[in-house]
Amino acid sequence: MATAKAVKTGTFRVGREAPHPKCPKKNGNSHKRNFAEGTALLSSQRSNFYRHFSHLAIVNILSNLTVPLAGLVDTAFLGHLTEIRHFAGVALATVLFNYIYWTFGFLRMATTGMTAQAVGRGDRDTVLLIGLRNGLLALAIGILIVLLQLPLRSLGFTLLRAAPEVADSGKAYFDALIWAAPATLINYVLIGWFLGRGQSGGVLLLSVIGSGANVMLDYLLILRLGWESAGAGWATAASQYLMLLVGMLLVWRSVGWGQLRSLALQIWDISALKADFLLNGEILVRTFTLISTFALFTNLSSDLGTVILATNAVLLQVVTLAAYFIDGLAFATESFAGVFRGQGATDRLMQLLRVSGIACLTSGLLFAIAFLLFPTPLFSLLTNHSDILDRFPAYVPWLLPVLGFGSIAYMLDGYFLGLTQGRILRQSALIAALVGFMPMAIVAWYLRSSHLLWLALSSFMAARALTLAVKVPQTLKAPLKTP
């Protein structure tokens, strides 16, 4: 959330692609034109950097915000139902889907970084091969998830302790949403591919269509038809397939059939696949560690009662909303970092870090301050349960450290993903979870304190930011180490 030719960019060496026949003139020219249009933004001159970074970041932010806004609509619809169990059940099921889907977020991340580096080198064929390889991998994983849905559900809800009625609502949501696995994972690749090419407009279109359909189907299935938590799951599943259809049409417009046919055999290049799996494996460990931390936070919250679980779930929705906003900046950082590395222009990385760092930190703190100053009107949009609303003033100050440190961590995540430094990302996540989060989380569990849980999450974000920041100086020197 992908491989390239056997060239060295810094010292990053990836699989060799065999020469291929030339495409028919019409398709070749069309692909070259689309490639140029899609990547000119990233290959901009120094004097235009601020304008181009701002453009890419703003479009990414708009695209990203459609996703959590749709999630907030889910929350609002479910939070206003008579029974709170539907809201709490979906919150627990979401933890399970975070494992199932977000664990494979490397499909988006690796695709963006490797595509951006290929763009920096001007390697059109590798740009397409990256998308094809990861797209096929996403399809295979998605089908496997669907086939394994029963054992996944059984294991997941056994580990997630909850009241029987809450678990039943969560299972209804799971049974619907699990069918979206192939579409969801392929969409990860499509978004990563468009981001790597600097085609943020395509990402925005996909996000608006997917999230808009989700909201409309939520209204129909939850409120009008009364499907409750199952309706939320089916709404999201259907919107993912619609998003996939539109994404494939966009790819078809930018890549001709002749281009696809000429590169078909190169998809299975062994050395390229090995490099692909190496990077994906590093990012998978990183992502799984981060998801496990948030899952443990939610699971420990459930031990403190349904009201605390629901309260913390809403606060995490706010963190998620801010994270999607900040990730718009981080995605732009990722794209530019990859292109600069592909060009060998490591001297431009410090400028990128300075601009992105200031923007991300400012955004994170502004989000926290807004909810700190206006907690009642903002949280009332998400739920009307007074027993939950009464608890927010005591917990909302925790948004300041979580989003302050988190904004820097998100930005540096994007930076190192663009540089395809998977090992650094993996180590940072493990240290932050084991040293930054776990000790205080254990104390919070022992003392049954929700405030200490938030302190643990704050420490986790701070540890992520620190462990990534100390690795920045080595990336400013060429050549970079192989991930």
N, C-alpha and C positions, 0 to 999 in steps of 0.2 A: 508496500500500500504502500533470467534474461541474460543473454550473452551477446558477444560481438565478435568481430574479426580478430585473427591472431596478430594483433599489433600491440605495442606497449604504449599505454597512456599513463605516464608516470611509470610505475613498474607493474601496473595491473595487466596481467596477460590472460587472455581468454581464448576460447577455442577458435581454430582456423576455419574459415568458410571457403569452400571450394569455389573456383570461378564458375559462372553460370552463363548460359546463353543470353544474348540481348533480347529484351522484350520487343514486341512490335512497336514501331515508332509512335503510334498514337498513344498506346498505354504508357510507354516509357516517358514521353513528354508530359503526359497528364500527371504521372506520378512525380516527376521532377518539379512540376509547377506546384502541385499540392504540398510537396515536401518543403519547397522554398517558402510558400505562404505560411505553412505551419510553424516553421522554425526561425523565421527572420527575427521574430521578437526576442528569441533567446540569444541570437548571434549578434546582438546590437553592439554598437560602438560605445566606448566609455562615456562619452558625453551624453548619451541617451539612456544610461543605465537606470537612473532614478525614475525616469518616466516609464520605462519599460517594466521595471520591477513593480512599480505602483500599479500599472495596468494589470499585470499578471496576478498580483496579489489580490486586487479588488475583485476581479472576476472569480478567482478561486474562493474568496471569502463568500461571495454571493452564492456560489455553487455549494460550498460546504454548509452554509447556514440553512439551506433547504432541508438537509438531512435531519439535524436535531430539531428543527422546527416541526417537522413531521412527527418526530418522536415526542415532542412536547404536546402535539395535538392528541397523540395516543394517550399520553398521560392525562391530559385534560378530560378527554372523553371517559376514560376509565375511572379517573379520580372523582368524577361527578356522578358515577353510578351509585345506587343506594348501598350496595355492599362493597366494603373496602377490600374484600378478599380478591376481587378481580385485579385491582391495582397491584396489590402485594404479590399475587401469583405471577403476573407478567414481569414484575421486577425480578423475581427469582428465576423465571425462565430465561430472562435476558442474560443473566449471569452464565447460564449454560450455553446460550447462543454466542456469547462473547468468546467462549472457549472454541466452539465449533467453527465460527466464521472468522473472528478476529485473529485466531491463531494462524490462519492462512492469509493474513494481511500482507505477508511477504510477497504475495502475488502482485499487489499494487506497488509496494515499496521498491522491490527489486526492478520491476518493469520501468518505473519512472527513472531511477538512477542510471540504469544501463542504457535506456533509450536516450536520455539527455546526453550521455557521454558519446553515443554514436552520432547524435546530432552535432555535437561539437567537432567531431572528426569529419562531418559531412558524408557519413557512410549510410546511404539510403537503404541498401539491402539489409544491413544488420538491424536497422530500425524496425523493419517489417518482421524479420526473423525473431526478434525478441518478443514481439506481440504474439506471433504464431505459436512459439514454443510454450510460453506461459499460458496462453489461451487453452491449448490442449491439456496442459497440466491441470488447469482450473476445472475443465470439464471432467477429467478423470476423477479428481478429488470430490467434486460435487456429486457425481453419480455414486461414488463409494459411500458418501455420507448418507444419501437417501437409502441405500441398501442396508445400512447399519443403524437406521433410525430407532428401532426398538431397543437394542442393547444400549444405545447412547442415552435414550430417555430413561431407561431403568437405572442405569448407573448414575446419571446426572441427578435425578430426583432422590436417589438414595443418599447421595453425598450432601445434597442441599436440604438441610433440616427445616421443616416448616409444618404448620398445622395442616391437617388433612384437607380442609376446604381450600386453603391457599394453594396446596400442591395440586389439587384437582384443576383449579383455574390455570395454573402454570402449565399443566400437561395439555390442556385444551389449546393453549397458545402454541406450544411446541409442536403438537400434531399437525397444525396448519402450516406453520412457518418453515418446517424442515424441508418441505417440498420445493422451496425456493433455492436450495443449496447450489445446484449447478448454475443458475442464473446469477446469483449473488457473487459467486467466485469469479465467473467470467467478467462480470461488471467491474470487479476489482482490477482485472487486467486492462480492460478498456479504458478505465479512468487513468490508470498509471501510464498507459501508452500515450493517451492524449496529453497528459501533463508533461511527459518527457519531451514531447514534440512542441510544447508551448501552445497547444491548442486548447486553452482554457475555455473558450467559447463552447466547444463540444462537450466539455465536462459540465458546464453550466446548463446546457440544454438537457443533458441526461438527468442531471440532478433535479431540475425543475419538473420534468416529466414524471420521473419516478416518485418524487415527494408529493407532487400535486395529485397524482393518481392515488397515492397512499391516503392522503387526507380525505379525498372524496369517498373512497371505499370505506374508510373508517366511519365516516358519517352514516353511510348506507348500512354497513354491516353491524356496527355497534349500537347506534342510536335508533335507526329505523327498523332493522330486522331483529335487534335484540340478541345478537350472537355473542355479546360480551367479550371475554378474552379470546375466544376462538375467532371472532370477527376481526380483532386486531391482527392476529396472525395471518389470516387469509388475505386481508387488505395489503399487508406488507409483501406477501408472497406474489400476489398478482402484479403489484407495482414493479417488482424486480424483473419479471419477465417482460413487461412492457418496456422497461428501461433497456433491457438486453436487445430487444428488437430494434429500437431506435439506434442503439450503439452500433449494431451490425450494419445498419443502413449507412451510417456515417462512415464506417470503415470502407464499405463497398464503394462509396463515392470517391474516396481519396486514394484507393488502391485498385488498380485494374486486375481483371482475371489473368491476363498474361503475366503480370508481375508475380502473382501468387503461384501460378503454375511453374514459373521458371525457378522459384526458390523452394519448391516442395521437398525435394530430396535433401536439401541442406538443413532442414529442420532437425533431422536425426543425426547430425554430426556429433560423434561421441565426445570429443574434447570440449565442444561448446556446451553440451548437456552437462558434463561434469562440472564445468565452471558455474553453470547456472544453478545446479543443485548445491554447490558449496556455498554460494552467497545466500541462496534461499534458506539453507539450513541455519546459518548464523542468525539471520533475521527472524526465523521461526522461533529459536530459543529466546531471543530478546522479547518478541511479542508474547509468547506463552508466559514468560515471567511477569510481564506487566499485567496481563489479563488475570493471572493467578492472584496478584496482589489486590486488584480491585474486587475479584471474586471473594477473597478471604475477608476483605472489608465488609462486603455485603452479607456474607454468611455470619460473621460475628455480629453484625447489626441485627440479624434475625434472631439471635440468641437473646437479645435485649427486648424482644417483644415486637408485635406487629406495628405498633405506632412508631417506635424508633426506626424500624426497618423502612416504613413508608416515608418518614421524615428524612432519613439519610438518602433514600432513593431519589427524592425530589431534589435534594441538594446536589447529588451526583448528576442529575439532569442539568442543573445549572453549570456545573463544572464541564459537562460534556458540551453544552452549548458554547461556552467560552473556548473550549478546546477546538471545536470545529472552526470558530472564528480565527483563532490563532494559527490553526493548521493551514488556513488559506495563505498566510504569510510564510509558514514553514514549507508549504508545497512550492511556492515561488522560490524560496531559498534552495530547495532540493533541485529544482529544474536548473537554476543558474549555476549551482555548485557543480552539477554534472556536466553542463556545457563547458564551464571554465576548465574543468579537469580534462575533458575531451580535447580542448584546444591547447592544453598545456599552460594555461594562463593562471598559475597559482598565485601570481601577484595580485589578482583581482579578488581573491577570496576574503581578505580582511575588510575591504570595502563592503562586500556582501554581508559579512557578519555584523558589521557596525550598523548598517541600515536595518537589517532584519531584527537584530537584537533589541534595538530601541523601539521598533514598531511592535514587536511581540510583547515586551514587558509592559509598555503603555497600555496595550489592549487588555492584557490580563488583569492589571490593577483597576482599570476603569470598570470592567465587568464586576469585580468584587465590590468596588465602592458603590456602584449603582444598587446592588442588592442589599448592601449594608445600610444605605440611606433610605431606601424605599422597600423594606421587606414585605410589609403587608399587602400593598397593591400588586406587587410583582408575583409573590407566591400565591396570591388568591386566584391568579389566572390558571394555576395548575391544580388546585384542589380547594374544595369548600368545606373540608372536615376541620372543625374548630380545634379538635385535639391535636391535629398535626400543625395547623397554623400557629397555635400558641407556643410551639417549641422553636420555631424558626429564629426569633430574636436572640436566643441563647447560643445558637449554632452558626449563624451566618458570618460572624467574624472569622471563622476558620477559612472562609473563601479567600481571604487576603494572602496568607502564606501558601495555600494550595495553588492558587492561580498565579501568584507572584513567582514562586520558584518553578511552577509548572510551565509557565510561558517560556522561560529560558530553556527548560528541558525540551519542550516541543520544537523550538527553533533549532536547537543543536541536533535533535533527532533528524530533522529535515536536512541539515547540513551534511551530517555523516552518511545519511542514506544517499544523497546525491553523489558523494564521493565513493559510494559502495564500500564503506569501511564497516562491514558486518561484524568483525571481531570486536571492535571498540564498542559498538552498540550492545552486543551480547554481554560483554563484561560489565558495562555500566548498569544494565538492567539487573543482573545477578547481584552485584554489590549493593545497589539501592534497595532491593527487596530483602536481602538477608541481613544487611547491616542497618539500613535506614528505616525499614518498616517492621520487620518481625519482632525485634526486642520490645518495642513499645506496644505493638499489637498484642503480644502475650500478656503484658501488664494490664492492658485494657480489658482483655478477656477475664483475667483473674479478678480484677476489681469491678468488672461489669460497668465500665465507664464509656459512654459514647464520646465524650470529649477527648479522652485519651486515644480513642480510635482515630479521631480527626488529627490529633497530634502525630500519630503514626503515619498517616497519609501525608501530612505536611513534611515530615522528616524524609519520607520516601521521595517526594518531589525535589527536595533540597539535595538529596544524595545523587539523584539522577543528573541534576544541573551541574553539580560540582564534578562528578566523575567524567562527564563529557567535556566540561570546560578545560580541564587539565590536559586533555588530549589535543586541543585545538592547535597549539604551537607547532606540533610535529607535522600537521597537515599543510602548514604554510611554507614548508620547504619541499622542493621537488628533488627526487621523485617520491611519490607516496608509496607506502607499503601495500603489498598485495593483500586484499581482504581474505 
